[in-house]
């Protein structure tokens, strides 16, 4: 039955309808975007950026992500069957997709993200695809060190929202909520061969992002 449901949900007409409903829903938000100017200046110069977010913040960011499609953006989505629907939905927004995660196909996906020059904006849910919530995986920092691009943490806040009982404590802003999308300052990570240095960089990014995690 789950296989049948996934097949139905991933059909093109269902994805199209879901996307239209999603847009109508998000248009009810009073949305403000803060501190995005430096990110856009870098992208307009054709310089790469990695923007990273908590998995629970994806809902609001997908809506804003439509405005960034001119920078040939890409995100990594799990290669599992459950990721099929998410991949097709994100493609509707105008983003490229690379399939893989820390548990399956991650090495191949990271290779694509670090070698394909056309992708200017790389997005990564730092605690996905299965958590634990609030624990950053190595992907964003690995990519940043490899290509010499900055990491930009991105957060979503809402004055009214539902919080799902899922591993990521997923946030869905309520209709007509005031939603803020906040871009943090750019963080550059120096590449070296010291494992302890890499762990410190992960911890630094995690500490910067944890205050915006809603538990």
Buried (B, 14 or more C-beta within 10 A) or exposed (E): EEEEEBEEBBEEEBBEEBBEEBBEBBEEBEBEBEEBEBBBEBBEEEEBBBBBBBBBBBBBBBBBBEEBEEBBBBBBBBBBEEBBBBBBBBBBBBBBBBBBBBEBBBEEBBEBBBEEEEBBBBBBBBBBBBBEBBEBBBBBBBBBBBBEBBBBBBBBBBEEBEEEEEBBBBBBBBEEBEBBBBBBEBBEBEBEEEEEBBEEBBEBBBEBBEEBBBE
